[in-house]
Amino acid sequence: MALAEFLVSESRILEHGPDAAKKDVREQIPVERVKDGPACAREVRWRLRLAAGAASDDEGPKKVEKANGHVNGVKRRKVESEGVEERFRNFKPRIWDREQTKEENLGMETMQAAHPAGAGEAWSDAWVDGEDQTMGSVEDPEAQVNRQRTVVVKVRRTEQGLERQRIERTIEQWQWTGD
């Protein structure tokens, strides 16, 4: 089914894409065997859906909008599953064997930190560095900091062994007393 969707996306490039992309796609089609590439791609997709058990008139999930009782739309509607992969040619996202997300509330803490409103244009420099010690001093106002951490761990087998990706996000919400 992925091959059929790829062929249909290539045929859309032939019909609506820029000239350079159309030329690249045309070079990939064996014209001595396939006379109408886009029609052939849609036929393959239709036959695969039929073989998978879909009704013959079923073209996948559609959004039908009605305005004053009339159906407005284009002749070929985009299927909802077409998204980021369709925009980037030959993009193949990584397949992960397992993915787990953990969310943790680290709680509220009171700190003294310089208010960003009174620090001029360079206020963001200290905040981007992320060092809590350099952001304030004893004479700065108190601020409440609420921290939340999200950790996403993905694992998959590779030819060399195992690949593990660990993404940690910490979100801090700062609120000064007196604001």
Buried (B, 14 or more C-beta within 10 A) or exposed (E): EEEBBBBBBBBBBBEEBEEEBBEBBEEEBEEEEEEEBBEBBBEBBBEBBEEEEEEEEEBBEEEEEEEEEEEEEEEEEEBEEBEEBBEEBEEEEEEEEEEEEEEEEEEEEEBBBBBBEEBEEEBEEBBEEEEEEEBBEEEBBEBBBBBBBEBBBBBBEEEEEEEEEEEEEEEBEBEBEEE
